[in-house]
Amino acid sequence: MQIHLKLHRLLVFIALAASPGLVRAESFSSQLVSAAIERTSVKIRYDDSYFYIPYPNGDVPPGIGVCTDVIVRTYRALGVDLQKLVHEDMSRNFSLYPSERIWSLTKPDPNIDHRRVPNLEVFFSRFGEVLPISHSPKDYQAGDIVTWRMRSNRPHIGIITDLDSPSNGTPLIVHNIGKGPQLDGILFNYKIAGHYRYIPQQYKEDDSTTKKNKAPDHQQLFRKEGEGYVLDEELLKKLFPEETGARK
């Protein structure tokens, strides 16, 4: 698993260096998956303490985080500030969010609101697509957001990738369940509470125009071999002939 993650990050780096236009050619969901998988290369200590942070574009210290910070930082890598978006909507529609019921708050708090799973569930349901919850892997697409309720009804959240588990074929998830951002096959390990697809408005037109010229997804660039993945060198040579030639 660690090997194919390194290859994935190498491929993303080569693609961006070789062709800046590739980012525009990819769908938003594909970019989101790349940003999410990149989070797994960062060492993060799980810490759910309350922090005072700047606004907008505020963040907790870079070496710490929780499950929601994976989502926030992944979207922020693409220029989408969930702190600002959630705060703006909560300021206008506070009663629609569970902050008073769960945390006894009487007004929005930009330091923490976007870092709470129940708030993100409301936000994604209001501004994204609410998708069916099922036990069929094919119903979950790369870039989708999934939330769970674990033991003691503890909420959790993660991002679906376009890589499949070699053991059971279910989509792998980028999430932080206590050991930092990881890529795991835990989609059906816990009770699924929500299934969302959130593409910010400014990206929707780009996505519709790139469907006719879609770049290969990450799954296509790897092939299964035994219990893991190996990079498809032949496809890589076709996509990036100069870079692959330089590596010889």
N, C-alpha and C positions, 0 to 999 in steps of 0.2 A: 504493500500500500504506500509506504514512504517513497519508494522508487518512482511510482507513477505520479505522485504529487510533485516531485522534483522535476520530472519531465514536463508535466503540465505547466508549471511555472516557467520553465525554460522556453517552452513553445510560445507562451503568451508574450514573453520578453522578445523573442525573435520576431514574432508577428508584428508587434508594435514598432520595433526598431526598423524592420524592413519596409513596412508599409503603414504610415500613419493613417491612411485612408481606410484601413481595415476596421478601425473602431467605428467609423461612420457606416461601414457596410454591414457590420454585425447588428443583430437585433438588440434591443435594450436588455432582454432576458439573457442573451448570451454574454453581454458585457457584465451583467449582474452576477452571473455564475463565476466568471473569471475573477471578479473582485472578491466574491465570497471565498473562493478557493485560495486566493492570495492571503486571506486572513489567517489561514491555517499555518502560514509560515512565521507568524508573529507570536512570540512567547507572551502569554497573558496569564496573570494570576487572578483567579476568581475572587471578586470582592464586591459585595452588594451594598456597601456603605453608601450613605447619602453624601453627595459632594455639591458644593457651590461651584457652578461652571459658568463661563461666559455665555452670552446670547447675542445674536444667533451663532451658529456653527460652534457651539460649545461642546466640549468633550471631557470625560474624566481622564485622569492621568493615563498615558498611553500603555503602561505596563499592566493595567488592571482592566477588568470588565466582567460583564455577565452575558447571559444569552441575548438580551435585547441589544447590547452594544455591538454584537456581530451584525445585526440587521442595520443598525444606525450607521455604523462605520462602512458597511458594504455600500449602502445607498449613497453615503457622503462621498465615497470614492468616485462616484459618477456625477457629483455635483448636486445631489438631492439632500437637503437638510431636513430630516424628519423632526428634529428638535423644533425648528421654526414652524413647519407645517402643522405638527400636532398642537403646538401652543396656540397658533392662530385659530385653529378650529375650536379648540377647547375654550378660548377666550370668547368666542361667539356662541358656542353651544355646550357650555359646561355641563348642563343637566343630562346630556346624552352620554356622557362618560361616567364610569363607575367610581370616580375619585372620592366622591362624598360617601357613597355606600361602603366602599372597601376600606378607604384610608381616612375617612372623616375630614376630608379637605373641603374648604368652602370656596376656593378659587384655584385657577390654574397655577402650576409651579413649573417653570421651564427648566429647572434643575433636574427634575426627576420624571415628569409626566411621560416623556417619550421613551423612557427606560423601563416602563412597566408594560408587561404583556397585555393585560386587559385593555389598556388604553390603545395600544397598537391594533388590537383586534377591532375596536370600534372605528379607528381611523381607516384601516384597510377596508372595512366593510362599507364605509361611507364614500371612499374615493377610489377604491379598486373593485375588482370582481370578487364576489363571494361564490366559491366553487363547491361542488358536491364533496362530501366526505365519504370515502369508500375504502375498501380493502383491496382494490385493484391497482397495481403499480402504474398501469397505463393511464390512469386518471390524473396522475401528477406529472406536471411538466417542469422542465428546467426553469428556474427563476421563481417558481411558486413559493409562497410563504405558508408554512404549516405551524399551527400551535397545538400544544398538548396539555393535558392535565395529568400530572404524575402522581406519585404517592402523596397522600395528604392534600390532594387537589392543588398541588403546586403547579403554577403555569410555566410553560416552556415554549420556546420558539426557535425555528431554524429555516434554512433556505434549501430548496430542492436543487440538486445539480444535475448535469447531463451525464454523469458517470453512474454505472450500475454496480451493485454489490456482486462480486464474483460468486458468492455462496448461494444467494437466493434471487438475484436479478432485480431487486428493488432499488429505486433511485437512492443514491447516497445523499446524506444531509450534511451541510455545514452548520455547526451549532457549538455552543459552549455550555456543557452540562456540569462543569466544575473543574475541568482540566485544561481550560483554554480552548480556543477554536479548533475543532476537529472535523474530519470527514468520516462519517459513520453511517452504517446501515440500520438506523433506528426508527425508520418511518412508522412501522407498525408495532413498535415495542411498547408504546404507551397509548392511552386513549386520545385520539385526535379530537381537538375541540374546534379548530377552525382551519379553513383552506382558502387562501386568497391569492390573487394575482394583482400586483400593484405596479402599473406603468405610469409614471408622472405624465401630465398632460403635454409637457414640452417634448416628450419623446414619442408620443403616440403616432404623430405624422411620420416621423423618421422610420418607425417600425413598419408602417404600412407601405412605405416606398421601398424598403429593403427586402420585402418578402420575395420580390422577383429576382433579387440578386443576393441571395442569402449566402453568407460564408459558411463553410463546413463547421458543424458543431464539434465540441471537444470529444464526444464519444466516437466520432468518425475518425479522429486522428489517433486513436489508440485501438489496439486489437487485443483480445483476451489470449493469454498464453498460460496454461496451467491454472493456478489460483490467483493470478494477478494480471496486470496490464503491461504491454510493451508498446512503445511508440511505433507507428506505422512509418518506417523510414522511407518507403517508396512514395507514399502520399506526401510526406514532408518534402522530399526532393522536388515533386511536381509543384508544390505551393511556393517553396522558397529555394529555387535552384542555386542562387548565388551563395546563400548562407550555408546550405548543406554542403556545397562544394568546398567552402572555406574550412569546413570542419574536418575534411579528409586528411 
